[in-house]
């Protein structure tokens, strides 16, 4: 079942269910003894458009809702399956009057954006952005153009609001993330999961820069997003510098074979105590065999 937007977040709302709307269109069309082709002709749309509506693949254009409802003998609220004064206002060209007289909610804005064409959605968002909280903004993102998403992302980045920026990140260009994240990291900010959206090569370069300027303990926020080859590179450098002293920071992300080899080497040189803080990360069979061969 395809749903336009599913229930999101604790206490989130459910928006229009395309599958349910499609079923209502199909049932009402058949009740009016119309084929999909006849229905499409009366609405001046393609047969494929009607088929997609009824299968829950897409939503009718908001401008078509009055005609669809009228042909089917339904109200717009009955067609959508819920009361929607805001939708009725916009399809009746009364939105400005309605929005001035009513206490418009972010939920109503999100409802409307979800069934507008892309350019309409962008214009509507810009006009009503101040009504939306961050959760409602996130719900509009799949319907907004890249330019608006990029502007939202930059706004949050400039405010150092990295949690908010992270919500927008899946909808912005990689180029923008690559341009903004290194600067923030250089300034000493902890950008959290935003680093995951950077290009892999740039991400690894930034992590290496932090490692060289500080130490492996400064990489806790970044190692989960580093490439396997980069993890190995950092591990080898760290081993040469400090042996396994701080390896609890990198061990969870290493290949077990490499970690086991380093552990064996450390035991030979410094004794079993050298790996005591890493036992949970080392392959137990490898460790057991090594101890049996050398100490039993």
NORURSUL-V325694 format. One record per pair of residues at least 24 apart in sequence whose C-alpha atoms are under 7 Angstrom apart, sorted by the first residue. I is the first residue (numbers start at 1). J is the second residue. Records with the same first field share a line. If there is no record, write none. Layout:
I=J + J
This chain:
2=56 + 57
15=111
18=56 + 57 + 58 + 59
19=55 + 56
21=79 + 80
22=53 + 54 + 55 + 56
23=54
24=79
25=54
26=54
28=72
29=72
32=72
43=67
59=115
61=115 + 116
62=91 + 115 + 116
63=91
87=112
105=131
106=131 + 132 + 136
107=136
110=136 + 139 + 140
113=140 + 143
114=143
118=143 + 144 + 145
138=167 + 168
146=171 + 172
162=191
166=193 + 194
174=198 + 199
182=206
192=221
196=225
204=230
216=249
217=249
220=249
224=253
244=274
248=278
251=281
252=281
256=282 + 283
